Amino acid sequence: MKSVQIPYDLFIDLAMYHLRGEDDFEEEIRQGLEKKLDAMLNRQLYSRYKTAPNEEEREQARQTMKQAAKRQSKRLRPLLVNCSS
């Protein structure tokens, strides 16, 4: 089984949420986990792109990376608007 590192603050938020039942951290936890999942997906896609055995598969991986970036930016757009208010 692989290990995953998360930021200390996210770990503390998760612990407070699960061990003490404090619901104040739900949004921070959701955002932190989404950020981590995005980073893991980006790394996996980049690795697939860099290790593709031929140009066709490399181009497919590049297109997949491009689509993932678009999805991530659409999801982050409302968060960025809320931060500037």
C-alpha positions, 0 to 999 in steps of 0.5 A: 500500500502506498503512503500519501503525505498531507500538510500538517494543518490538514491533518490537524483539521481531520483529527479535530473533525473525526476525533472531537466531532468539530464540524467547523473544519468541513470546508477546509478539509474538503478544499485540502483533500481536493487540492491533494487529489489534484496534485496526485492526479497531475503527477500521475498524468505527467508521469504517463506523459513523460514515460509514453513509449511513442509519440501517439501515446504521449499526445494522448497523455498531453490531451488528458493533462490539458482536460484535467487542468480545465476541470480543475480551473473550473472547480477553483474559479468559484473559490477564487471569487469568494476569496477576493470578496 
